[in-house]
Amino acid sequence: MGIDWNQELLYISQLLLAAGCGLLIGFERQSRTKMAGIRTHIMVSLASCLMMIISKYGFMDVITINGISIDASRVAAGIITGMGILGGGLILTGKQGFVSGVTTAAGVWATVGVGMAIGSQMYILGCAATLFILAVQILFHRNIKMAGVSWRGTIVAECDKNPDAINGLLQELAEKKVEVTRSKCDFKGENRCVLHLMVNISPKYSREQIVNLLGEMPQINTFEI
C-alpha cells in the first residue's frame, strides 16, 4: 500500500498548528513566570493533537477482522491513562516547595504518542512528531532568553545570620531586576544561615552573568544556582 503524501502532510500541518497554539499560550504563561511555560504547553498541545489523529485514523485496518467489529482504540486509551499516571509521578515538589519535572512529564506523555503512532504504522507522523519534540526541547530550553520574558531559577546562598546582611542581599537582588518569588531560611549553626530563593531573572541576564553577579555580592559566602 503506497503512502498518501497529501494525507501525511495534512497530519504534519495539524501538528504544527497545534504546536503554534501551544506556543502562544505557553508564552503568555511564561511571561507571567508560571511554572508550566512554553515547552510544556507546546508538548501537551502537540501530543494531544498526535493522539487525536491516531485515534481517528490509526485503526482503520483493524475496524473489522473476519467480519467481526472490534474497537482497538481501547488499548490506546489505556496506554494514555497509564502513562499519564507515570508522568504525574515525575513531577516533584522539593522541601522548599519548588516544583520541578513538569516539562519532563509532558515529554514522557508526548513520547507515548510517538510510540502509539509507530505502533499504528503511522511511521511518517511518528517521526515528524519526534523531530518536533526534539526541536521544542532544544530551541525553547529554559536558558534561552526571549524578548521580555523572564526565566526562572533557584538560588541557594549561605550568608551570615544577620538581618542586615539578609535584607541587603534581597535589596541588591531587587535592584538588579532579580525578583524573589519564594524564600526559605535554614539556620546553620550560630553564625550562618542558608537562603533558598526561587527567583525570576530579567531576560537581559544569562546564567553566567547571574553567577558573576552573585559572586560580587559581599553578603554571600557560598552559593549554588
Helices and strands as residue ranges (DSSP letters): H 5-31, H 38-57, G 60-62, E 64-65, E 68-69, H 73-89, E 92-93, E 99-100, H 102-119, H 123-139, E 151-160, H 163-175, E 178-188, E 192-201, H 207-215, E 220-224
